[in-house]
Amino acid sequence: MLGAKGTHPEERVIHYDLVCLSHVRWDLVFQRPQHLMSRCAHDRRVFYFEEPVIKPGPPRLEISYRPAGVEVAVPILPAGLSPPTAERIQAELLSDLVARRCHHRPVLWYQTPMAIGFTRHIAPRATVYDCMDELSSLLGAPPQLHARETELLARADLVFTSGHSLYEAKRAHHHNVHELPSSVDVEHFATARSGLLPEPRDQAHIRRPRIGYFGLIDERIDRALLASMAAARPDLHFIMVGPVVTIDPGSLPRSPNIHYLGAREYAELPAYIAGWDVAMIPFARNPATRFVNPTKTPEYLAAGRPVVSTSIRDVARSYGERGVCAIADTPEGFLRAIDGYFNEAAAVTRERRARADKLLASMSWNATWHRMHALLNESILARAEKTADGAPAVEAHAAG
């Protein structure tokens, strides 16, 4: 699609700020939203609007800056508010943010459909739904989520999905859906191959072989699988790096050879993975993992680690079928795959890593954001043409 005077839309300077409405805390784990918004912030103001935090005192918006240039906005609400009242206050806080801090009419970038409840009154330059998971399948999903997603799809100019399974699920519900899978910062994780990173103190004492995982520790983890492997192979040490969320920590398997190290910064991850012999994705096969396309898969591969995963559809299709990741679902199968890597000939290891590196070469976050940016520009221009044809121009912060 060409812009004014025959220029391609990605060649034009299109002024907008961006408000990302997310269910993922910026500081929880560094994943898809953080990668994309950090790159977006190179060229414009980006506000990362989180879910509310309950604290004493009057309602307010706490805004803090991150090194990437993103401004993180957290609504602070008192306890005891009804859901409609909480949404009304969030709508007021968002209106004030847009009125006072946005230099240009913003793009609304939704990571969660639930944000529709306090954003209907905003008239954005464009509306984007970046669908990174099937949120309705997760523990504690609000009952309104399906209806909110239907409304968001009706309002959205552009829909992205983080994997092929989600693309298949959403493409029949919107005219402009694009599969843009989660990508990888190869240079960041490739430092794990150097042999120069210092061993993290809390991992240094753990004996080898080490089988490692990083990411959220939640209902997607196959706790029975992890417990069975640890019991069957006391010589292996299973390292779990990441925060425990949505599940009772007491439900996690405990064993002398399972080590929960807690949350770590994105910058620290290569040092941890450098000390692993195999990386794992021990996800359960349940509704919460049906559409997941874990960012950690290409990150493990960029770090040069062999990977074993359960048969998550997007992992099996994108990595297992290409011979760069072993797939197993039973404890016995998972352990056989681990042992297979231990006994792998050096020439086979080199060939497997070469295949992985070739695959990763087309998966940079920079390339993904460049493609998203071009598609967003097209959507903004298309929306502007409709406005010029008679649709009313509404101020971004006008109340509806």
CORUR-V717619 format. One record per residue. RES is the residue in one letter. PHI is phi in whole degrees, 0 to 359 (NA if undefined). PSI is psi as a letter, one per 30 degrees, with the letter a starting at -180 (NA if undefined). D_CENTER is the distance of its C-alpha to the mean C-alpha in Angstrom with 2 decimals. Layout:
# CORUR-V717619
RES:PHI:PSI:D_CENTER + RES:PHI:PSI:D_CENTER
This chain:
# CORUR-V717619
M:NA:k:28.95 + L:261:k:31.14 + G:271:a:31.22 + A:299:k:34.42 + K:58:g:37.29 + G:79:g:35.65 + T:279:k:32.81 + H:287:k:29.46 + P:303:e:26.84 + E:285:f:24.70 + E:270:f:28.00 + R:271:k:28.66 + V:270:j:27.69 + I:247:j:26.14 + H:273:k:25.93 + Y:199:l:23.25 + D:264:l:21.14 + L:225:k:17.66 + V:246:j:16.56 + C:265:k:12.91 + L:254:j:13.13 + S:235:k:10.27 + H:265:f:10.38 + V:258:k:8.13 + R:297:k:10.69 + W:304:e:10.46 + D:267:g:12.37 + L:284:d:10.92 + V:218:k:8.60 + F:272:j:7.61 + Q:222:a:4.20 + R:309:e:3.27 + P:302:e:5.31 + Q:292:e:7.52 + H:300:e:8.26 + L:291:e:9.20 + M:292:e:11.05 + S:297:e:12.78 + R:287:e:14.16 + C:299:e:15.16 + A:290:f:17.00 + H:296:f:19.27 + D:241:f:21.24 + R:200:l:21.05 + R:283:k:20.47 + V:234:k:17.00 + F:247:k:16.87 + Y:256:j:13.81 + F:268:j:15.35 + E:271:l:14.27 + E:289:l:15.80 + P:295:l:19.38 + V:242:k:20.83 + I:270:j:24.31 + K:215:l:26.94 + P:295:l:30.65 + G:103:l:32.04 + P:288:l:31.74 + P:300:k:28.56 + R:198:l:26.99 + L:243:j:23.96 + E:265:k:23.09 + I:245:k:21.69 + S:224:l:20.80 + Y:259:k:19.96 + R:244:l:17.53 + P:305:f:18.76 + A:290:f:16.44 + G:99:g:18.49 + V:275:k:16.16 + E:259:j:18.05 + V:268:k:16.38 + A:248:k:18.39 + V:242:j:18.81 + P:291:k:21.36 + I:254:j:23.89 + L:236:k:25.86 + P:286:l:28.86 + A:290:l:28.98 + G:88:g:30.61 + L:284:k:29.52 + S:288:l:29.43 + P:306:e:26.24 + P:298:e:28.08 + T:292:e:29.22 + A:298:e:25.83 + E:290:e:24.44 + R:298:e:27.57 + I:292:e:27.15 + Q:298:e:23.51 + A:298:e:24.84 + E:293:e:27.54 + L:294:e:25.32 + L:293:e:23.08 + S:301:e:26.31 + D:295:e:27.66 + L:300:e:24.63 + V:295:e:24.89 + A:293:e:28.68 + R:268:e:28.96 + R:243:f:26.16 + C:277:k:25.09 + H:275:f:27.42 + H:226:l:26.54 + R:304:k:25.62 + P:276:l:21.84 + V:275:k:19.30 + L:264:k:17.37 + W:243:j:13.68 + Y:267:k:12.49 + Q:263:f:9.14 + T:225:k:11.68 + P:295:f:15.13 + M:297:f:16.80 + A:291:f:17.04 + I:305:e:19.65 + G:298:f:22.09 + F:235:g:22.53 + T:235:g:21.89 + R:299:f:24.47 + H:278:f:26.97 + I:278:k:24.99 + A:253:j:26.11 + P:276:l:23.44 + R:293:e:23.97 + A:196:l:21.38 + T:240:k:18.77 + V:240:k:15.39 + Y:246:j:13.22 + D:263:j:9.74 + C:270:j:9.35 + M:259:f:6.12 + D:195:l:8.29 + E:271:i:11.98 + L:296:f:12.07 + S:294:f:15.84 + S:269:f:15.87 + L:273:l:14.46 + L:302:k:17.09 + G:76:g:18.47 + A:297:k:17.19 + P:297:k:19.62 + P:296:f:22.36 + Q:278:f:22.06 + L:297:e:18.57 + H:299:e:20.07 + A:295:e:22.51 + R:294:e:20.10 + E:293:e:17.93 + T:301:e:21.26 + E:294:e:22.21 + L:296:e:19.05 + L:297:e:19.54 + A:289:e:23.13 + R:271:f:22.34 + A:290:k:19.60 + D:274:f:20.87 + L:207:k:17.90 + V:233:k:15.15 + F:247:k:12.30 + T:235:k:10.74 + S:273:g:8.14 + G:192:l:11.11 + H:289:e:14.83 + S:297:e:15.27 + L:293:e:13.42 + Y:300:e:15.45 + E:298:e:18.54 + A:284:f:17.95 + K:256:f:17.50 + R:295:f:19.81 + A:280:f:22.93 + H:252:g:21.92 + H:204:l:21.50 + H:276:f:23.44 + N:222:i:20.81 + V:254:k:17.76 + H:229:k:16.17 + E:276:j:14.15 + L:229:i:11.96 + P:299:l:10.00 + S:301:k:7.27 + S:243:a:9.76 + V:207:k:11.26 + D:266:i:13.43 + V:300:e:16.42 + E:300:e:18.82 + H:297:e:16.92 + F:279:f:16.70 + A:293:f:20.07 + T:298:f:21.80 + A:293:f:21.64 + R:276:f:24.26 + S:289:f:26.70 + G:76:g:28.33 + L:254:f:28.66 + L:283:k:25.94 + P:292:k:27.54 + E:290:k:26.84 + P:301:k:25.06 + R:302:e:27.79 + D:283:f:26.22 + Q:250:f:25.72 + A:299:e:28.99 + H:278:f:31.19 + I:280:k:29.37 + R:291:l:31.45 + R:255:l:30.36 + P:287:k:29.30 + R:244:k:25.80 + I:245:j:23.03 + G:243:l:19.67 + Y:219:k:16.19 + F:229:k:13.43 + G:138:a:10.46 + L:294:k:10.79 + I:253:j:14.29 + D:217:a:14.58 + E:293:f:16.28 + R:282:f:14.51 + I:287:k:16.53 + D:278:j:19.91 + R:294:e:22.09 + A:293:e:25.28 + L:299:e:24.33 + L:298:e:23.61 + A:297:e:26.86 + S:295:e:28.91 + M:295:e:27.92 + A:296:e:28.68 + A:290:e:31.98 + A:287:f:32.99 + R:227:i:32.31 + P:295:f:33.18 + D:282:f:33.38 + L:266:k:29.60 + H:242:k:27.40 + F:259:j:23.90 + I:251:k:21.61 + M:243:j:18.60 + V:251:j:16.61 + G:149:l:14.26 + P:282:k:14.84 + V:270:k:16.38 + V:225:l:15.09 + T:66:f:16.51 + I:235:l:19.18 + D:287:k:22.48 + P:305:f:22.51 + G:292:f:25.98 + S:275:f:24.78 + L:283:k:23.37 + P:295:k:25.86 + R:240:k:27.98 + S:197:l:29.95 + P:302:f:31.36 + N:253:g:29.18 + I:244:k:25.79 + H:236:j:24.44 + Y:261:j:21.75 + L:262:f:21.12 + G:84:a:18.72 + A:287:k:15.83 + R:225:l:16.06 + E:292:l:15.05 + Y:305:e:12.93 + A:297:f:16.36 + E:275:f:17.94 + L:300:e:15.95 + P:303:e:18.15 + A:294:e:21.21 + Y:290:e:20.23 + I:292:f:19.35 + A:299:f:22.53 + G:265:g:24.52 + W:262:l:23.27 + D:267:e:25.29 + V:217:k:22.74 + A:257:k:19.00 + M:226:l:18.02 + I:233:i:15.55 + P:272:h:17.84 + F:277:k:16.06 + A:290:l:18.47 + R:264:j:19.24 + N:216:l:18.94 + P:303:f:17.64 + A:290:f:14.37 + T:247:g:13.62 + R:299:e:15.46 + F:247:g:12.73 + V:285:k:9.91 + N:230:i:9.17 + P:298:k:8.05 + T:298:f:6.92 + K:294:f:9.81 + T:300:e:12.36 + P:293:f:12.99 + E:292:e:12.69 + Y:303:e:15.41 + L:294:e:17.41 + A:297:e:17.37 + A:282:f:18.78 + G:84:g:21.51 + R:269:k:21.09 + P:291:k:22.10 + V:234:k:19.59 + V:239:k:20.49 + S:226:l:18.29 + T:290:l:19.35 + S:278:h:19.69 + I:298:k:16.28 + R:304:e:17.11 + D:290:e:14.61 + V:289:e:15.10 + A:298:e:18.82 + R:286:e:19.15 + S:277:f:17.25 + Y:236:e:18.30 + G:296:e:20.98 + E:291:f:23.18 + R:263:g:23.14 + G:75:g:24.43 + V:248:g:21.82 + C:209:k:20.53 + A:277:k:22.81 + I:241:k:22.23 + A:204:k:24.00 + D:241:f:23.95 + T:263:l:26.99 + P:303:e:27.67 + E:295:e:30.46 + G:293:e:28.47 + F:297:e:25.63 + L:291:e:28.34 + R:298:e:30.22 + A:295:e:27.25 + I:298:e:26.90 + D:296:e:30.66 + G:299:e:30.57 + Y:293:e:28.48 + F:298:e:30.94 + N:262:g:33.82 + E:290:k:32.39 + A:293:k:34.81 + A:301:e:33.92 + A:294:e:34.35 + V:293:e:31.93 + T:299:e:29.29 + R:298:e:29.83 + E:292:e:29.61 + R:295:e:26.38 + R:294:e:24.75 + A:296:e:26.19 + R:297:e:24.63 + A:296:e:21.19 + D:296:e:21.71 + K:296:e:22.91 + L:295:e:19.84 + L:293:f:17.52 + A:299:f:19.79 + S:257:g:18.41 + M:235:h:14.67 + S:283:k:14.37 + W:296:e:11.80 + N:298:e:15.07 + A:294:e:16.23 + T:297:e:13.17 + W:294:e:13.50 + H:301:e:17.24 + R:293:e:17.14 + M:300:e:15.07 + H:299:e:17.52 + A:296:e:20.46 + L:294:e:19.56 + L:294:e:19.04 + N:302:e:22.41 + E:301:e:24.01 + S:294:e:22.91 + I:296:e:24.24 + L:295:e:27.48 + A:296:e:27.89 + R:292:e:27.47 + A:296:e:29.92 + E:298:e:32.42 + K:296:e:32.41 + T:297:e:33.01 + A:295:f:35.82 + D:277:g:37.31 + G:132:f:37.86 + A:291:k:34.70 + P:292:k:34.94 + A:271:j:33.13 + V:247:k:31.74 + E:300:k:30.84 + A:300:f:27.16 + H:254:g:28.14 + A:289:k:30.94 + A:285:k:31.16 + G:265:NA:31.34
